[in-house]
């Protein structure tokens, strides 16, 4: 990591405690069939893979059964993304109810601590309880804008969501184990969804190492937007690393270890590395912290034509590991900018903020763009070219063209 500077600041995280307001928003966001944890569906719904037949097909773009994107216009109408609209990105097949068994009996081992222990989900629930809103975003969100031939789902803006997670702070679990081994450098989380496949763990296990200090704000989550964590999103327990790309939020969590070195499995050593086009290797920065980013959610080219007169331009903005401070909007492709207003509640620095700018537009064509800042950093104009199309936050590609009549 020292050989290549990674402009993704690592800052201390603070939990956002659950409140009545948060509970109400979460309840609204989770209006889905009550059996969403069931991944045993044999048939899909309107083209959806069977394991997510409960999702809203009209809100989603299907790239593959492992890559399903949310339409731009369906991502930001609510501050919290409803479960039925949240994107899907799987490296391994989602575990089924029969593979998971009794959810409260699910085991998570804690290693690299003074007193290593294994906890059942039922036991974890007794150690602590909190709720935090974070952005869940695939490292490749925005890959579809890159001009070179990039492997993987061609995401534009829809591999992202803002979600309420409920669970136990990792710090509380560590305290129950007597504290962390002083020599550790990383927090390493491992999923067990590779086990049913019978594949080589070195190639199939999703195990991710992040800097040890991330543990202070991380959590082991068992609820998503007020309902039990769906299998499709990593139930019954998922690691949540606020401000970090989705791959670090390990699904079907089976182990948390505080280690001296990074994991050597494929998904850490060689995958999810931000490398130059045509090159790869573990010497390049890992997809860890998310950069500051924003995009317009309404109106967009999905909306069709817009009537002239007063128009509200709405979008979402995130600060990465810092609080987003401001957003500017342009209607002329970045030639001039006006400051937008944040709307709705502030759910903490790891959640996105909705913003709005009301303006008057006459008939014609317009290029709408947004530019967010978290203080030290602001969105660049252009993407950072890299082999796999990771960490794209350039505002120019994320702009939209509209026609006003």
VEXGU-42717 format. One line per 8 residues: number of its first residue (from 1); for each residue x, y, z of C-alpha. Coordinates in steps of 0.02 Angstrom, whole numbers, padded with zeros to 5 digits, m for minus. Example, Ala and Ser with C-alpha at 12.3 -4.5 7.8 and 13.67 -1.06 7.14 Angstrom:
! residues 2
1 = 00615 m00225 00390; 00684 m00053 00357
This chain:
! residues 405
1 = 00000 00000 00000; 00144 00119 00031; 00208 00103 m00148; 00053 00180 m00224; m00033 00324 m00137; m00218 00295 m00119; m00316 00456 m00104; m00448 00385 00009
9 = m00429 00455 00184; m00448 00339 00334; m00537 00430 00473; m00607 00378 00640; m00791 00329 00631; m00933 00370 00750; m01090 00267 00768; m01258 00346 00740
17 = m01368 00280 00879; m01542 00218 00839; m01687 00337 00875; m01873 00336 00851; m01851 00438 00692; m01728 00313 00622; m01841 00169 00666; m01984 00252 00574
25 = m01880 00281 00418; m01815 00103 00423; m01990 00034 00437; m02043 00134 00285; m01892 00076 00187; m01919 m00108 00221; m02094 m00133 00151; m02063 m00302 00069
33 = m02137 m00476 00088; m02102 m00544 00262; m02014 m00698 00192; m01870 m00602 00113; m01743 m00710 00205; m01799 m00861 00105; m01678 m00897 m00038; m01758 m01061 m00088
41 = m01870 m00992 m00226; m01870 m01102 m00381; m01941 m00973 m00500; m01905 m00790 m00522; m02025 m00645 m00545; m02028 m00551 m00711; m01853 m00607 m00754; m01777 m00590 m00580
49 = m01670 m00734 m00516; m01770 m00843 m00397; m01671 m00795 m00242; m01730 m00614 m00257; m01904 m00639 m00326; m01967 m00521 m00189; m01879 m00369 m00263; m01960 m00234 m00371
57 = m01921 m00286 m00550; m01969 m00115 m00619; m01834 m00031 m00513; m01694 m00145 m00571; m01578 m00176 m00720; m01520 m00356 m00737; m01340 m00375 m00794; m01326 m00555 m00732
65 = m01389 m00659 m00587; m01243 m00590 m00485; m01254 m00410 m00544; m01420 m00318 m00533; m01424 m00129 m00536; m01549 00000 m00474; m01617 00123 m00602; m01548 00297 m00574
73 = m01723 00367 m00551; m01765 00233 m00420; m01615 00260 m00308; m01642 00430 m00229; m01828 00463 m00212; m01814 00407 m00031; m01670 00449 00085; m01658 00265 00133
81 = m01661 00142 m00012; m01802 00014 00007; m01740 m00164 00017; m01839 m00209 m00137; m01738 m00080 m00237; m01562 m00117 m00170; m01439 m00181 m00298; m01363 m00356 m00297
89 = m01179 m00397 m00316; m01126 m00574 m00271; m00959 m00661 m00291; m01027 m00825 m00223; m01205 m00894 m00235; m01320 m00830 m00099; m01338 m00958 00040; m01509 m01039 00060
97 = m01613 m01057 00217; m01570 m01241 00227; m01383 m01202 00216; m01399 m01068 00350; m01508 m01166 00470; m01577 m01084 00627; m01522 m00903 00612; m01495 m00878 00799
105 = m01377 m01028 00798; m01266 m00952 00663; m01085 m00945 00724; m00954 m00808 00709; m00779 m00838 00777; m00672 m00695 00843; m00483 m00718 00831; m00329 m00611 00860
113 = m00399 m00557 01028; m00342 m00596 01205; m00479 m00725 01231; m00534 m00797 01062; m00717 m00847 01063; m00855 m00908 00950; m01024 m00825 00968; m01193 m00879 00905
121 = m01304 m00743 00831; m01415 m00762 00984; m01265 m00724 01095; m01209 m00577 00988; m01380 m00497 01010; m01349 m00493 01197; m01182 m00401 01183; m01247 m00237 01115
129 = m01369 m00156 00996; m01357 m00003 00885; m01416 00064 00717; m01315 00157 00587; m01352 00222 00413; m01216 00190 00285; m01192 00190 00098; m01173 00018 00022
137 = m01083 00038 m00145; m00996 m00084 m00261; m00816 m00040 m00300; m00860 m00045 m00485; m01007 00076 m00476; m00981 00188 m00627; m00885 00055 m00725; m01007 00072 m00870
145 = m00936 00244 m00909; m00759 00182 m00945; m00711 00174 m01129; m00590 00028 m01123; m00659 m00148 m01117; m00687 m00175 m00931; m00741 m00346 m00868; m00887 m00354 m00748
153 = m01061 m00280 m00733; m01075 m00116 m00827; m01143 m00016 m00682; m01183 00168 m00706; m01251 00239 m00541; m01360 00098 m00476; m01235 m00011 m00381; m01263 00096 m00226
161 = m01391 00115 m00088; m01413 00202 00079; m01462 00075 00212; m01502 00065 00397; m01406 m00077 00480; m01443 m00142 00654; m01323 m00253 00749; m01185 m00256 00877
169 = m01032 m00142 00869; m00873 m00242 00835; m00795 m00146 00979; m00921 m00223 01100; m00879 m00397 01035; m00693 m00363 01052; m00717 m00299 01229; m00807 m00462 01271
177 = m00650 m00552 01212; m00530 m00451 01320; m00468 m00333 01185; m00364 m00344 01026; m00194 m00424 01010; m00075 m00274 01015; 00027 m00337 00865; m00119 m00339 00744
185 = m00125 m00218 00597; m00283 m00270 00505; m00461 m00324 00541; m00494 m00472 00427; m00672 m00532 00394; m00714 m00697 00311; m00877 m00760 00238; m00928 m00942 00226
193 = m01035 m00935 00068; m00897 m01025 m00028; m00916 m01183 00076; m01073 m01253 m00010; m00985 m01234 m00180; m00841 m01350 m00134; m00719 m01232 m00221; m00542 m01198 m00163
201 = m00554 m01071 m00019; m00400 m00978 m00083; m00495 m00940 m00243; m00675 m00932 m00181; m00676 m00871 m00001; m00727 m00689 00016; m00605 m00631 00148; m00557 m00449 00164
209 = m00429 m00358 00270; m00450 m00174 00315; m00346 m00063 00430; m00371 m00113 00612; m00441 00056 00663; m00596 00023 00557; m00658 m00091 00696; m00701 00057 00808
217 = m00853 00099 00701; m00884 m00069 00617; m01032 m00179 00662; m01096 m00356 00645; m01269 m00326 00569; m01419 m00441 00578; m01552 m00319 00517; m01567 m00216 00359
225 = m01694 m00074 00355; m01787 m00145 00503; m01807 m00326 00448; m01697 m00480 00469; m01549 m00468 00351; m01603 m00552 00188; m01500 m00699 00129; m01472 m00606 m00035
233 = m01384 m00467 00062; m01277 m00579 00170; m01391 m00642 00309; m01398 m00691 00443; m01242 m00589 00491; m01142 m00467 00387; m00989 m00361 00425; m01022 m00175 00402
241 = m00871 m00063 00375; m00939 00116 00363; m00864 00222 00224; m00785 00071 00137; m00833 m00009 m00027; m00959 m00152 m00023; m00834 m00293 m00045; m00767 m00255 00130
249 = m00942 m00275 00202; m00922 m00464 00201; m01081 m00567 00182; m01127 m00728 00273; m00995 m00684 00402; m00910 m00830 00488; m00749 m00756 00559; m00672 m00592 00615
257 = m00485 m00596 00649; m00362 m00461 00697; m00207 m00503 00598; m00030 m00443 00568; m00042 m00464 00380; m00175 m00449 00245; m00270 m00602 00190; m00188 m00699 00048
265 = m00348 m00762 m00034; m00391 m00706 m00211; m00522 m00577 m00161; m00392 m00483 m00059; m00224 m00519 m00139; m00263 m00495 m00323; m00445 m00443 m00343; m00517 m00271 m00305
273 = m00352 m00183 m00337; m00348 m00012 m00420; m00214 m00042 m00551; m00167 00045 m00714; m00247 m00019 m00874; m00154 m00175 m00930; m00075 m00208 m00761; m00123 m00303 m00604
281 = m00047 m00357 m00440; m00056 m00347 m00251; 00059 m00195 m00249; m00084 m00082 m00306; m00210 00001 m00188; m00353 m00105 m00127; m00534 m00048 m00144; m00552 00017 00032
289 = m00620 00191 00066; m00752 00268 m00046; m00714 00440 m00119; m00831 00590 m00115; m00965 00573 m00248; m01135 00634 m00308; m01255 00616 m00452; m01424 00680 m00513
297 = m01573 00566 m00484; m01711 00678 m00554; m01740 00734 m00689; m01636 00615 m00795; m01640 00544 m00970; m01747 00405 m00895; m01879 00536 m00855; m01903 00585 m01037
305 = m01947 00763 m01082; m01968 00895 m00948; m02095 01037 m00954; m02023 01212 m00959; m02038 01325 m00809; m01985 01287 m00632; m01887 01124 m00620; m01820 01039 m00466
313 = m01652 00954 m00491; m01628 00821 m00357; m01486 00702 m00317; m01383 00612 m00186; m01210 00652 m00119; m01088 00556 m00011; m00929 00608 00077; m00845 00438 00088
321 = m00764 00427 00259; m00800 00610 00292; m00961 00707 00305; m01017 00782 00139; m01009 00970 00159; m01081 01046 00001; m01150 01010 m00172; m01153 01121 m00325
329 = m01262 01093 m00478; m01230 01144 m00658; m01359 01152 m00798; m01232 01189 m00934; m01109 01045 m00924; m00997 01122 m00792; m00974 01296 m00866; m01059 01375 m00715
337 = m01117 01309 m00546; m01248 01352 m00415; m01251 01289 m00236; m01387 01162 m00199; m01477 01139 m00033; m01475 00981 00070; m01649 00913 00100; m01712 00788 00228
345 = m01628 00731 00389; m01442 00712 00416; m01415 00528 00461; m01229 00544 00493; m01071 00556 00391; m01084 00380 00321; m01257 00407 00246; m01286 00506 00090
353 = m01376 00673 00087; m01511 00716 m00037; m01493 00885 m00118; m01604 00996 m00225; m01589 01149 m00334; m01743 01236 m00403; m01715 01329 m00565; m01813 01393 m00714
361 = m01781 01309 m00880; m01845 01361 m01050; m01863 01244 m01198; m01699 01166 m01253; m01572 01035 m01205; m01470 01039 m01046; m01327 00942 m00969; m01355 00926 m00781
369 = m01206 00890 m00669; m01171 00890 m00482; m01009 00917 m00388; m00992 00867 m00205; m00860 00913 m00077; m00819 00842 00095; m00703 00985 00139; m00528 00922 00096
377 = m00585 00834 m00063; m00708 00869 m00202; m00763 00768 m00351; m00643 00777 m00498; m00708 00814 m00671; m00640 00655 m00749; m00632 00472 m00699; m00473 00393 m00633
385 = m00428 00272 m00772; m00393 00098 m00706; m00399 m00082 m00766; m00561 m00140 m00683; m00658 00024 m00681; m00655 00048 m00493; m00689 00198 m00381; m00761 00311 m00517
393 = m00819 00478 m00446; m00789 00598 m00592; m00935 00718 m00611; m00930 00733 m00801; m00974 00551 m00837; m01110 00554 m00705; m01197 00705 m00783; m01363 00682 m00876
401 = m01440 00761 m01030; m01621 00817 m01026; m01739 00893 m01153; m01856 01032 m01097; m02013 01067 m01198
